[in-house]
Amino acid sequence: MSSMALMLRYALARRVGWPGLVGICMLGFTLFAALAVAPRLEKNAGEIKLQTGAALIDLNRARLEHRIQPKTSEQLVRFTAWFPTIDHNVGDLRQLMEQAQLAKLDLVKGEYRISDAQGAAFVSYEVVLPVKASYDTLRSFIAGVLNAIPNASLAELHIERAAVNSTIQDARIHFTFVYRGA
């Protein structure tokens, strides 16, 4: 180092102190780092703008496609096609029994009836189950059936308590399973 540089450094150190000198060095390093990184950041920002623009175009296209509603006849066909055919009935009854086992509910007997409307768009299969169980067990069973079988609905629920202090209720649970007709 030249004597001039040494004198300048000592004069600066005397004037601002060692903490000030360290601060000036840190500012210089920060300025150098910012200048070195700035071009890369600008490039990344440009890429992000392009990606955002493409995503916005895709989003607007999806919105336009979503706005176009199918014709009523197409909607009816889609809706009807969502329901299973009557040959899924055995599997649905199996799932009903599995839900009864999960809820620890004994299904001793039941009434089963199918609607026989010829040429109808939908066929309904009625299941009426007389059971004796606690309220929590009944609630768990019904919720399990409705969650497991999407084409099932709870048509009727009748609960009676034999005595005021009894935790067991007599219940009549009426499910309707809806299937696609012929």
Disulfide bonds with the S-S distance in Angstrom:
none
